[in-house]
Amino acid sequence: CSGRACRPPRARPQAGRAAHANGRSRRRCRHVGPSRRATATAGATTRVAGTNPRASMASSSGVVKGNLSRVSGKRETKKIDSNAKGPELFIGLVCPVGTNTDLLVENLKDALDSVNYKSEEVRLSSLLGEFERFKGLPKEPYDDRVNALINAGNAFCEDMGNQAALAQFSTGYIQEARKQEGILNEETGRAERTAFIIRSCKRPEEIDMYRAIYGSSFWLVAAYTPLELRRSILAKKISAENNSSQPQKYQSAADLLIERDMDEDVVSYGQRVIEVYDRADVFIDMRDDDCAANSVNRFIRLIFGDPFISPNKDENSMIHAH
């Protein structure tokens, strides 16, 4: 589109970020599907989701880097024509252990459905079950199951000699899913109006691979839950699966799990969530269910160029800070 509203701003944004010059949302032309440019805010890192992989766009959800905000109120949204073509989307999740990842996935599926996008969930840890070596991993108690999955992921990456081995394997799974679900467009080799939700990314090399393969169609969403709340949730889970009514006895086990999940710096092929988290394009506050749902919906609507969403107070502050 050659219209003035669709031209990029004069100042080139910093790498991996975009900032609107005055914090106001731009009008957009009437593209169908993800827009080439949506409301530009400095609250979160965003890139392109449109059909042109080099076009730039910026958006933000309810939580911005370095600050927390809530998106209040819900608004009726009109569904986009389901017969119109739309590019694939790939949404990677980075969720520290103890975060309600299931709720985040559910919110994403609901928000994508509102724009007539089909969702396909890809669990990286479940892909390990394709190999005989990793079958029969313990399913309870919770800490044993998580530790076993971490061990399996580390071993797989070490066997392959590649920190991004799981991500690489998942791309093959996605290609097969395109064929089996009957959503593959033979002309483009992609699945139209489909979003693949990848849970969950644990290594920065995985993000590098996804962005190298899927380019600007890949978005990284980080879920935020306070440390103390995650400790409490984990202790209760471990306690319940050990048939105990005293979760305080399992606080140390919860702490060890959190520390290992965040950074296995002493393991050659260990996971490093702490290095992935700050590379996210948008941050979702998971402390409140309604807040999380509204934040996810806002993020998805911005991808599709909703012209009525303006930067919130925190995002405007980040714009001035930049």
N, C-alpha and C positions, 0 to 999 in steps of 0.2 A: 504494500500500500504506500502511495506516495504522499498521502495526506500529512499535514503538519503535525497532527496529534500523534502520528505513529513514528515520527522521526526520533532518533535517540538524542539525549541531551548533549549539549556541546562538550561539557567536561567529561572526559573518559573516567569511569569509576575505577576504584582500586581493584586489583586482582581479587577475584572471589567475593567482591562486595559490590553493592550498588547504592547510590545515594541520590535522592531527588534534591534538586537545587533549593527548592523552597518548601519542601515537605508536603506539597499539595498533590493529590492524585491527578494523573493525566487522563484526559479523555482518550478513548480508543475507537478505532474503526470497528465495523461490525463483522469481525472475523468469527467463524464458527469453530468451536473447539478451543484449546488453549491459545491464548492470545500471544502475539509477538511482543507486546509490551503491556504490562499491567501496572497497577499502582506501585510507584517506586518509593520504598522506604528504607531507612538505614538500620532498622531494628534487627534484621537477620540477613544472612547471606542468601542470595537467590540467583538463579540463572534462568535460562531459557526453557520453555516447555512447549513451544510452538513447533510448527512444521519446519521452520528454518533453524537448523542447529546452531547458527552463528548469531541469531538475533538475541538481544539481551532483554531481561526483564527483572523486576525486583518486587518482592512481596515480603510480608511478615505475618506471623501469627500472634497468638496472645502473649507469648513470652519472648522477650528480646534478650540478646546477650548482655549480661551484666545487670539485668534488671528483670523484674517480674511485673506483669500486668494482667488484668482480667478483661476478657471480651464480654461485655454485658449485653443481654438481650438477644432474642432470636428473631429472624426475619424470614418471611416466606420467600422462597427462591423458585424461580421459574426454571423448569428443566430444559436443557438444551436438546435440540432435535436429535433423537437417537439414531436416525438414519444418516445423519451427516458424518463425514469422515473425521477421524480424530487420531492423533499420533499416540503411540505407546507411551506410558509413563512407568518409571521404575522408582519406587519409593523405598529407600533403605532406612531401617530403624536402628538407632543406637539407644539401648535401654539398660542402664545399670541394673544389676541383680536386685530384686526387691521391688522393682517398678511393675505396675499393672500393665504389662504389654498387651494382654488380651483386650483390655478396654481401649487402648490406643488403636489397635487393629480394627476393632469393631467401629470406632468413630471414623476411621479412615474409609472403611467400606461404605458406611452410611453417607458420608460426604461425597464420595465418588459416585455412588448411586444417584445422588441428587443431580449430577450432571451427566447421567446416563453412561457411566463408565463401569465396565465389569472389573471385578477385583479377583486376582489370583494370589494366594498367599504362598510364599516360599520360605520354609523353615530350614535354615542352614544346618542346625543340629540334627534335624530329622534325616537329612541327606546322608549322614554317616551310616544310617541303618542299611544303606544299599550294599555295604561291605560286610562280609562275614565276620571280619575281625571285631567289628563294633556292634554286633548284634548281642542281645542279652545283657545290655547295660542295666544296672540297678535302677528301679523306678521310685524307690523310697528307702529311707527317709529323704526329705527334700535336699538336704545338704550333700548326701551321698550321690544323689542323682545329678545334681549340678556339677559336683566335682568330677564325676565320671564323664560327663559331657565335655567338660573343659579338657580333661586328660585326652579324650578321644580326638577333639579338635586339634590339640597341640601335636598329637602323634601323627595325625593325617598330614598336617602341614610339614612336619619334619620328614615323613616318608617321601613326600613329593619334593622336598627341598624348596618350598615356596610358601611364604607367609600368606599369600592370597589364594592358596590352593582351594579352599572351600568356596570362595567367590567364583573362581574359575570353573569349578565343578557345577555351581548353580546356574551358570550361563547355559550350559548344555541342558540342564533340567528345564530351563525356561524355554529353550528352543523346542524341546519335546512337548512341553505343555501347549505351546502354540498349535502344534499339529493335532494333538489328542483332543483338545477342546474345540477344534474346528473353528478357531478364530484367526488362523493364519491367512493373510492376504498374499496370494501367490505372486502378485506383481511386485510388491514391496518387500516381501519376506518378513513382515512384521504383523503384529496383531493390532487391528484398529480398535479404538475406544476401549482399551484394556490397560489396567494398571497392575503391575506386579509388586506386591508388598514383600520386601525381603527382611526377614527378622532372624537374627539380629546381628549387626556388624560389630566385630570385636577388634579388628586390626586396621591400622591406617592403610596398609597395603591393599586391603580389600576395597577401600573407598577409591584408591587410585585406579584399581582395575575397573571398577564399575564405571567411573567417570571416563576412563579411556575407551571403553567399549560402547557405553550408551550415551556418552557426551552430556549435552544439556538436558536430556530427557531423564537424567537421574537426579533425584532429590534425596537429601539426607535429613531425616527428622529425628531430633533428640527429645527424649522424654525426661522431664525433671521431676524428681521426688526428693524431698529433704532426707538427709542421711539418717537422722533419728527415726523418721517414719519408716524408712526401709529396714533399719535394724529391728524395729518392733514387728514389722510384717514378717520378716524372715524368722525371727525367734518364735513367733506364733506358729508358723508353718512347720518348722522343725519340731517344735514341741508337740504339735498335734499328731504328726506322723510317728512320733516316738511314744504315743499314748500317755503324754504328760500334760498336766494342767498348770505347769509352772514354767512359762516361757522365759522367765528371767534366768533360768539355769542354762539357757541356750543362747544367751547374748554373745558369748565368746565365739561360739560356732558361727553365728551370724556375722560377726566382725571379720573372722577369717575368710568367710565366703566373699564379703564385700571387698576386702583388700585384694584377694586373688583375682576377682573379676576385673577390678579397675586397672591393675598393673602387675603383670608377672615379669618384672624386669630381670629376674635371675634365671628365667627360662628362655632358651634360645628361640623357640617358636611359640612362646606364650602370647596370650592375648593382652591387648593394651587399650582398654576402653577409654582410659583417660586421654589418650592421644587421638581418639576418634571423635570424642564428644564435642570438642570445640571446633570441629570442622563442619558441624551441622549447618544446614541452610535455614532451619527454623527450630525453635525450642517450644515445647508444649508443657505447660504446667499441669501435672497430673494429680495435684493435691485435691482438686475438686472436680467431680465428674462432669458437672454442667460446664464449668470453665474449660475443661479439656475438650469437650464436644464442640463448644462454640469456637475455640481456637483452631481446631482442626478444620471445621467448616469454613472459617474465614480464610485459612491458608489455601484450601482447595478452590474457593471462589476467586481468590486473587490469581491463582494459576490460570484460571479461565477468563481473566480480565474483567472482573466485576467492577464497573466504573463508579460504584456508589460507596466503596470502602475507602476511607481516608486514614492516614496515619494516626495512631493513638498518641497519648501524651508521652509515653516512654519512647516511642519511635521518633517523635519530633525532637525529643531531647538528644537522641542518638544522632539525628541529622545535624543538629547544631554542634555536637561534640566532634563530628567528623569535619 
